[in-house]
Amino acid sequence: MRFERGVIIDPTGFAEPMAALTLFVPYGWRAEGGVFWDRSFLCTNGYNFQWSAISPDGSTGVQVLPQAKWENNDYGAGASSPGCSQAPYTSARDWISALAAQTFPGARVIDYRDRPDLLQASQAPQRQQMPLGESRSWSEAGEALIAFVRNGRDMRGSVAAVVSFNQLITDMAGIYGNDPTISAPAGRARMNALTGFAWPAWAAYAPNGQFDFRFFEAIRRSLKPNPAWLRAIANHNTTIAAGALAEGRKRAAIIQQTNDEIARIRQQTWDMQQESADRRAREFGEAIRGVQSFNDSDAPGGTVELSHNYNHAWRMTDGTYVLSNDPNFEPFRDLGMDGRALEPTR
C-alpha cells in the first residue's frame, strides 16, 4: 500500500492558515475538511474538527470527528457553560454509541471494547474535597464496532473516543442546615452536576468483509500535531478561560450570599476544566498516536515522547532509553549501566 502525507488545516483561527495535524493516508485518497471556527462552537471555545479522507471509489474512509461538551444535573438547572447543552451521556460508551448513530445514519453497535491504551497517565481519576461537597474527575476511552447500510451496501466501521468527566457534588444540608426554616430544594440533601468533554474522535469504515482494523489503526497512529498550532490553541484556550473567570466574578458580586457560594463552586469547576487547556491539546496528540511525554532535562525541549504501553522509563548514561513494566527493574543491576528514572509530564 502506497501512502502520502495528509494535512489537517486550521484556515482561519489565527493570523495565517496553519497545519493543525498531519497523518499518512493511502495514495490517491481524497481529503477534505479541517479545523473550523464559528460562534456555534462556543461550548468548545469557538473551534472544532471535521476532517475525512475517502478512497477513490468512495467505499472506504477515515474521519476525525468533532469534540463535544455537555452537562447534566439532578436538580433541573440549565447548562452553566456558555453555548453548552444538556445531554444524558454519563459514560464513554453512551457518547460513542450516540456519536456513531449521528455520523453513520442507521448504524447499530455490534461490539464494544474499552480502550485504556488511549488514556494518558495525567487522566487518572482525581477526587477533591470542597467547602460544600467534593469534585470528582476521571476519563474513559472506548471503541464501538458498528454495522450500517450505505447506498444499499452492507458496511462495517468503528468509532473510538476519549471522554473526560467532572462531577460536582454539593451538600445542600451544609448550605441550609443552619436555618430550620429553610429546606434544601425539592427536599434534596445533595445535588449532582456532571460535565462531559469528548476529545476529537476517530472513525473508520469499509464494506463488510473489507474492514481491516490494523490498517485503520496504523493510519490513526500516524497522526501528529503541529507544535506551533498546539501553542497557539493553548494560548487561545487560556484567554477564553480568563474571560470566563472575570465574568464569573462579576456575576458573583450581584447575587445573594447563598447563590454566590454555589456560583463560586461552579466557577471553580470551570477553572479546573480550563486551566489544563494546553495540556489537553498535547494529550490529544499523544492519545491519538499512542505515546506519552516524559520529563527529560537532557532532551530537546526538556521532554521526550515514548510508548505509553510501559509504566516506567529510564534514560541511560549512553543517551538511550529503557522502557519496562517491572516495578523492581534497576538499570545497573539488570543491564550493567546507570540510568535515570523519568517522570511523566503533567
C-alpha positions in Angstrom: 0.0 0.0 0.0 1.4 3.4 -1.0 0.9 6.3 1.4 1.1 10.1 1.2 1.2 12.7 3.9 -2.1 14.4 4.6 -2.6 17.7 6.4 -5.5 18.9 8.6 -5.5 22.6 8.2 -6.8 25.4 10.5 -7.5 28.0 7.9 -9.0 30.9 9.9 -8.3 30.5 13.6 -5.1 32.6 13.7 -3.3 35.3 11.7 -2.3 32.8 9.0 -3.6 29.4 8.0 -1.5 26.6 9.6 -1.4 22.9 9.8 -3.1 21.6 12.9 -2.2 17.9 12.4 -0.5 15.7 9.8 -1.0 12.0 9.1 -0.4 9.4 6.4 -3.3 8.3 4.2 -3.3 5.9 1.2 -2.1 7.5 -2.0 -5.0 8.8 -4.2 -7.5 9.2 -1.4 -9.5 12.5 -1.4 -9.2 14.6 1.8 -11.5 17.4 2.9 -12.3 19.4 6.0 -10.1 20.6 8.8 -10.4 22.9 11.9 -13.5 25.2 11.8 -14.2 28.3 13.7 -17.7 29.6 14.3 -20.0 31.0 17.1 -21.9 27.8 17.1 -18.8 26.2 18.7 -18.9 28.5 21.7 -19.1 25.5 24.1 -15.8 24.2 22.8 -14.1 27.6 22.8 -15.1 28.6 19.3 -13.5 25.9 17.2 -14.0 22.3 16.2 -12.7 19.4 14.0 -14.3 17.8 11.0 -12.0 16.1 8.6 -12.2 13.0 6.3 -10.2 11.1 3.7 -12.0 8.8 1.3 -10.9 6.2 -1.2 -11.4 6.9 -4.9 -14.5 4.7 -5.1 -16.0 6.2 -2.0 -16.4 2.9 -0.2 -13.7 3.3 2.4 -12.6 6.2 4.6 -11.4 7.6 7.9 -12.6 10.6 9.8 -11.6 12.9 12.7 -14.9 13.8 14.3 -15.8 16.9 16.3 -15.0 17.4 20.0 -18.1 18.0 22.2 -19.0 19.2 25.7 -22.2 18.8 27.6 -23.8 19.0 31.1 -26.5 17.3 33.1 -27.7 17.5 36.7 -30.3 16.1 39.0 -31.9 19.4 40.1 -33.3 20.7 36.8 -30.9 23.6 36.1 -29.8 24.5 32.6 -26.2 24.3 31.3 -23.9 26.7 33.2 -21.2 27.0 30.5 -21.9 29.4 27.6 -23.1 27.7 24.4 -23.3 24.2 26.0 -26.4 22.0 26.2 -27.9 19.3 28.4 -27.2 15.7 27.4 -27.7 12.4 29.2 -24.3 10.8 28.4 -22.6 9.5 31.6 -20.1 7.2 30.1 -17.8 7.0 27.1 -19.9 4.1 25.8 -23.0 6.3 25.9 -21.3 9.1 23.9 -19.6 6.8 21.4 -22.9 5.0 20.7 -24.6 8.3 20.1 -21.8 9.7 18.0 -21.8 6.6 15.8 -25.5 7.0 15.1 -25.0 10.7 14.3 -22.1 10.0 12.0 -23.4 6.9 10.2 -27.2 7.1 10.0 -28.9 3.9 10.9 -25.7 2.5 12.5 -26.1 -0.2 15.2 -23.3 -1.1 17.7 -22.5 -4.8 17.3 -19.5 -4.8 19.7 -17.8 -2.5 22.1 -14.5 -2.6 23.9 -12.7 -0.3 26.4 -9.5 1.3 25.1 -7.4 2.1 28.2 -4.4 2.4 25.8 -5.8 5.7 24.6 -5.7 7.2 28.1 -2.7 9.2 29.5 -1.2 9.0 33.0 -2.5 12.5 33.7 -6.1 11.4 33.1 -6.1 9.2 36.2 -9.2 9.6 38.5 -9.0 12.5 40.9 -11.1 13.5 43.9 -11.0 16.9 45.7 -12.8 17.9 48.8 -14.5 21.3 48.6 -16.2 23.6 51.3 -19.7 22.3 50.4 -19.0 18.9 48.9 -16.5 17.5 46.5 -15.3 17.4 42.9 -14.5 14.2 41.1 -12.8 13.8 37.7 -12.0 10.8 35.5 -11.6 9.8 31.9 -12.8 6.8 29.9 -11.9 5.6 26.4 -13.6 3.0 24.2 -14.3 1.9 20.7 -17.5 0.6 19.1 -17.7 -1.7 16.1 -20.7 -0.7 14.1 -22.8 -2.0 11.1 -24.8 0.2 8.8 -26.1 0.3 5.2 -24.9 2.9 2.7 -26.3 3.0 -0.8 -27.6 -0.5 -0.4 -24.3 -1.9 0.7 -23.6 -3.7 4.0 -20.8 -1.7 5.8 -18.7 -2.0 8.9 -17.0 0.7 10.8 -15.5 1.7 14.1 -15.7 4.9 16.3 -13.1 5.4 19.1 -13.0 8.3 21.6 -11.7 9.6 24.9 -14.2 11.3 27.2 -13.3 13.2 30.4 -15.9 13.8 33.1 -16.1 16.2 36.0 -18.7 15.7 38.7 -19.6 18.3 41.3 -21.4 17.0 44.4 -22.9 19.8 46.6 -24.0 19.1 50.2 -27.2 21.1 50.4 -27.5 20.4 54.1 -24.3 22.3 54.6 -25.9 25.3 52.9 -29.3 25.3 54.6 -28.8 23.2 57.6 -28.2 26.1 60.0 -31.6 27.6 59.3 -34.5 25.3 60.3 -37.0 27.5 58.4 -35.3 26.7 55.0 -35.1 23.3 53.4 -32.9 22.2 50.5 -34.6 22.5 47.1 -37.1 19.7 46.4 -36.0 18.1 49.7 -32.6 17.2 48.3 -29.7 16.8 50.7 -27.2 16.5 47.8 -27.1 17.9 44.3 -25.0 16.4 41.5 -23.8 18.1 38.3 -21.8 16.3 35.6 -19.8 17.8 32.8 -18.6 15.7 29.9 -15.9 16.6 27.4 -15.3 14.4 24.4 -12.0 14.8 22.7 -12.0 14.7 18.8 -12.9 11.1 17.9 -11.6 8.7 15.3 -13.8 6.8 12.9 -13.2 4.4 10.0 -15.4 2.4 7.7 -15.3 -0.1 4.8 -17.6 -2.6 3.1 -18.4 -5.7 5.2 -15.6 -8.2 4.7 -13.0 -5.5 3.9 -12.8 -3.7 7.3 -9.1 -4.2 8.4 -8.7 -2.9 12.0 -4.9 -3.0 11.8 -4.8 -0.9 8.6 -7.0 1.8 10.1 -5.2 1.7 13.4 -1.9 2.3 11.6 -3.4 5.4 9.9 -4.7 6.7 13.3 -1.3 6.2 15.0 0.4 8.3 12.2 -1.5 11.5 13.4 1.0 14.1 14.6 0.0 17.5 15.9 1.9 20.7 14.8 3.7 22.1 17.8 3.1 25.7 16.6 -0.7 25.1 16.4 -0.7 23.4 19.8 0.9 26.5 21.3 -1.5 28.9 19.5 -4.6 26.9 20.6 -3.4 26.7 24.1 -3.0 30.5 24.3 -6.5 30.9 22.8 -8.0 28.5 25.4 -6.2 30.3 28.2 -7.6 33.6 27.1 -11.1 32.2 27.0 -10.7 30.8 30.5 -9.5 34.2 31.8 -12.5 35.9 30.3 -14.9 33.3 31.8 -13.3 33.8 35.2 -13.7 37.6 35.1 -17.4 37.3 34.1 -18.0 34.8 36.9 -16.6 37.2 39.4 -18.9 40.0 38.2 -22.0 37.7 38.5 -20.9 36.6 41.9 -20.9 40.2 43.1 -24.6 40.8 42.5 -26.2 37.7 43.8 -27.1 36.7 47.4 -24.6 35.0 49.6 -26.0 31.5 49.2 -26.2 31.7 45.4 -22.8 33.3 45.4 -21.3 30.3 47.1 -22.9 27.9 44.6 -21.7 30.1 41.7 -18.2 30.1 43.2 -18.2 26.3 43.3 -19.4 26.1 39.7 -16.7 28.7 38.7 -14.1 26.6 40.4 -15.1 23.6 38.4 -14.9 25.6 35.2 -11.5 26.8 36.2 -10.3 23.2 36.8 -11.5 22.3 33.4 -9.9 25.2 31.6 -6.6 25.5 33.5 -5.3 22.4 31.6 -6.2 23.7 28.1 -2.6 23.5 26.9 -2.2 20.0 28.4 -5.4 19.0 26.6 -4.0 19.9 23.2 -0.8 18.0 23.9 -2.6 14.9 25.3 -4.9 14.8 22.3 -1.9 14.4 20.1 -0.4 11.8 22.4 -3.5 9.8 22.8 -4.3 9.6 19.1 -0.7 8.4 18.4 -0.2 6.0 21.4 2.6 7.9 23.0 3.3 9.6 26.4 5.6 12.6 27.2 8.3 12.2 29.9 10.3 14.9 31.5 14.0 14.7 30.4 16.2 17.7 31.0 18.8 16.3 28.5 16.3 16.0 25.7 15.4 18.9 23.3 12.7 21.0 24.8 13.0 19.1 28.1 10.6 16.3 27.2 10.7 13.1 25.2 7.8 11.1 23.7 7.9 7.3 24.4 5.4 4.5 24.1 2.6 4.6 26.6 2.5 0.8 26.8 5.1 0.8 29.6 4.7 2.1 33.1 8.4 3.1 33.7 11.1 4.8 31.7 14.8 5.5 32.2 17.4 7.5 30.3 20.7 5.6 30.3 24.1 7.2 30.5 24.7 6.5 26.8 21.6 8.5 25.8 19.4 5.5 25.1 16.0 4.9 26.7 14.8 1.8 28.5 11.1 1.0 29.0 9.7 -1.6 31.4 6.6 -2.7 33.3 8.7 -4.3 36.0 8.5 -2.0 39.2 11.6 -3.7 40.5 13.8 -3.0 37.5 17.2 -1.5 38.3 19.3 -0.4 35.4 22.8 -1.0 36.8 21.8 -4.4 38.4 19.9 -5.7 35.3 21.9 -4.0 32.4 25.2 -3.0 34.0 24.7 0.6 33.2 23.5 3.6 35.2 20.2 5.2 34.3 17.9 8.0 35.5 14.2 7.3 36.0 11.9 9.7 34.1 8.6 11.1 35.3 5.6 11.5 33.1 4.9 15.1 32.0 1.9 16.6 33.9 
